Amino acid sequence: MSKVYTTLGASNHTDKERESNDFYATDPIAIEKLLEVEKLNNDIWECACGEGHLSEVLKKHEHRVYSTDLINRGYGISGIDFLNCKNKYKGDIVTNPPYKYAKEFVLKGLDLLEDGNKLCLFLKVQFLEGIARKKEIYDKFSPKTVYVFSKRVLCAKNADFERMKAGGGSAVAYAWYVWEKGYQGETVIKWI
């Protein structure tokens, strides 16, 4: 039975051990696809930067990137606990947050942003469901756009993309969720 839940991406039902700090690096193609469809601020905070897979692509596209992470993975500034930050941020926030804290990253990110700036989170499509998320996020803060990947994108445990590919890739569907601080309209779903 656990294989069914693993295929669905239900991490709490998998027979494989999760990475202790929920570090699943994002294939850089994910941010390339977002940049094809979404205009981002020149200043970006990548607040769960891991080993820099997203930050490096953003820099390549000439964004000024402030890369931080709670854990030292040899990239960016470590020891920065995004969920306890207090200072407002004048740019956009773009990251693949630790999934177990995704709801908290949404709420904190929106709190830290100024009106008109964006919060872009790379999350499972399943993040759209859930009673608590509906009440605490979607009823109050609708994303402006959700970009669903039509082709699976890899998130590799401990950034081991080769092992992930050798194991058959990913059975998890992902999307970019884009909130614009102050946006009051309906959410638009697009495919990329």
Buried (B, 14 or more C-beta within 10 A) or exposed (E): EEEEBBEBBBBEEBEEEBBEBBBBBBBBBBBBBBBEEBEBBEBBBBBBBBBBBBBBBBBEEEBEBBBBBBBEBEBBEBEBEBBEBEEEBEBBBBBBBBBEBBBBBBBBBBEBBEEEBBBBBBBBBBBBEEEEBEEBBBEEBBBBBBBBBEEEBBBBBBBBBEEBEEEEEBEBBBBBBBBBBEBEEEBEEEEB
